[in-house]
Amino acid sequence: MPKPPASFDREKLNDYAKLVFGALGGAMTSTMIFLGDRLGLYRALAGAGPVTSAELARKTGLSERWLREWLYAQGAAGVLAHHENDRFSLSPEGEAVLANENHPAFGAGFFSQLPSLMGVADRLPEAFRTGIGLPYDALGPEGARGVERGLAPWFRALLVPMVLPRVGDVVARLRAGAVAADVGCGAGVALLEMAKAFPSSEFHGYDISKHALARAEENRARAGVSNASFHDAASDPLPGDGRFSFVTTFDCLHDMTDPAGVMRRIRAALAPDGIWLIADIKAHPSYQQNVEKNPMAAMMYGTSVLACMSSALSEPGGLGLGTLGFPEELARKMTREAGFTRFEAVDFEHPINAFYVVRP
Ligand SMILES: C[S@@+](CC[C@H](N)C(=O)[O-])C[C@H]1O[C@@H](n2cnc3c(N)ncnc32)[C@H](O)[C@@H]1O
């Protein structure tokens, strides 16, 4: 006998359906943001005041009918403001987050990896069955580019002027001439910012992503620096001879299959008075706390399934920490187990990252 339909509280049912379709609305709005960024529409709207679709079409050379529908979607979502006579505008805050790639709050870059992230979803049912995730490079060149564009504005604006001066005597060491490494360097933006600022020092970036390393080489050539080089950590790993006086890891330990092994390597690579700066996603020890304290928890757990945890489980025996899986308590424990004795948390009021200064 088929089960009779459960009786629902109609109001609760409506609320729940709204929640679910709100998520679908978020996906559509995110896709519209991807298109707006890709087509340069936010840059066209920045400082332009309220415009019609015809005016935006003249300015961008794009089809008026398509722009009108995009403007309606963005207005309905509240990303753009709607004015009389179907004019739309981008607020100054919208300019910072969506149009100005040099603003530390710029976030449109994260949307550029959406098709790559969604593209792997088809392959994940298999991962749920086997337990083995996809390597970082499964996201393709656009995945690496999206991470680069997502994280770069903050590095460019704040790493050298604000963060490094608060990390022991690192600035004095780098000015005098030191050997430094960025492990999990991605497209090398942070490393190149440091290399440009400290020409007397030598900088080495290590990563295992072919797409990120290719992009790092392009960025190096464009920056024209000669004191930075990039290494494929799989074939040319961090040398364990204590030659480095400064090592950084930015947003990557939680993505690694063997973060404990990488920590031991960093310990061996650092000079006895060396300094290791860790930046990783601000996480709390329990799921409950992450959900209560982090308004982006749902987005981050989803990103973890699609990218971070998947990468961290991409080899048998992978630790699989994932996006919100590396809270301060665990960072303290794991660094201690890797042979570090000093651990200091430093607050840079970063919207998503915690920072730790760790020493042998
Ligand atoms: C989220 S990205 C961050 C990249 C870069 N630090 C940035 O801030 O733009 C994580 C990076 O860690 C790299 N990674 C993962 N496992 C690694 C390992 N064992 N050794 C070096 N890099 C690794 C990935 O390839 C990826 O480029």
The ligand as an SDF file (V2000), in Angstrom:
LIG
                    3D

 27 29  0  0  0  0  0  0  0  0999 V2000
   43.0280   27.7030   -2.2010 C   0  0  0  0  0  0  0  0  0  0  0  0
   44.5010   27.5590   -3.0560 S   0  0  0  0  0  0  0  0  0  0  0  0
   45.4440   28.9010   -2.3850 C   0  0  0  0  0  0  0  0  0  0  0  0
   46.5330   29.3550   -3.3070 C   0  0  0  0  0  0  0  0  0  0  0  0
   47.3430   30.5480   -2.8560 C   0  0  0  0  0  0  0  0  0  0  0  0
   48.0190   30.3340   -1.5970 N   0  0  0  0  0  0  0  0  0  0  0  0
   46.5030   31.8010   -2.8060 C   0  0  0  0  0  0  0  0  0  0  0  0
   46.3090   32.3010   -1.6990 O   0  0  0  0  0  0  0  0  0  0  0  0
   46.0320   32.2540   -3.8510 O   0  0  0  0  0  0  0  0  0  0  0  0
   45.2890   26.1340   -2.3500 C   0  0  0  0  0  0  0  0  0  0  0  0
   46.5560   25.7310   -3.0650 C   0  0  0  0  0  0  0  0  0  0  0  0
   47.2140   24.6930   -2.3380 O   0  0  0  0  0  0  0  0  0  0  0  0
   47.8520   23.8710   -3.2860 C   0  0  0  0  0  0  0  0  0  0  0  0
   48.2730   22.6010   -2.6770 N   0  0  0  0  0  0  0  0  0  0  0  0
   47.4970   21.5690   -2.2880 C   0  0  0  0  0  0  0  0  0  0  0  0
   48.2640   20.5640   -1.7870 N   0  0  0  0  0  0  0  0  0  0  0  0
   49.5580   20.9880   -1.8730 C   0  0  0  0  0  0  0  0  0  0  0  0
   50.8030   20.4120   -1.5120 C   0  0  0  0  0  0  0  0  0  0  0  0
   50.8940   19.2010   -0.9710 N   0  0  0  0  0  0  0  0  0  0  0  0
   51.9340   21.1400   -1.7220 N   0  0  0  0  0  0  0  0  0  0  0  0
   51.8660   22.3770   -2.2820 C   0  0  0  0  0  0  0  0  0  0  0  0
   50.6920   22.9560   -2.6440 N   0  0  0  0  0  0  0  0  0  0  0  0
   49.5580   22.2860   -2.4420 C   0  0  0  0  0  0  0  0  0  0  0  0
   46.8150   23.7620   -4.3840 C   0  0  0  0  0  0  0  0  0  0  0  0
   47.3410   23.2590   -5.5860 O   0  0  0  0  0  0  0  0  0  0  0  0
   46.3270   25.2080   -4.4680 C   0  0  0  0  0  0  0  0  0  0  0  0
   47.0620   25.9580   -5.3970 O   0  0  0  0  0  0  0  0  0  0  0  0
  1  2  1  0
  2  3  1  0
  2 10  1  0
  3  4  1  0
  4  5  1  0
  5  6  1  0
  5  7  1  0
  7  8  2  0
  7  9  1  0
 10 11  1  0
 11 12  1  0
 11 26  1  0
 12 13  1  0
 13 14  1  0
 13 24  1  0
 14 15  1  0
 14 23  1  0
 15 16  2  0
 16 17  1  0
 17 18  1  0
 17 23  2  0
 18 19  1  0
 18 20  2  0
 20 21  1  0
 21 22  2  0
 22 23  1  0
 24 25  1  0
 24 26  1  0
 26 27  1  0
M  CHG  2   2   1   9  -1
M  END
$$$$
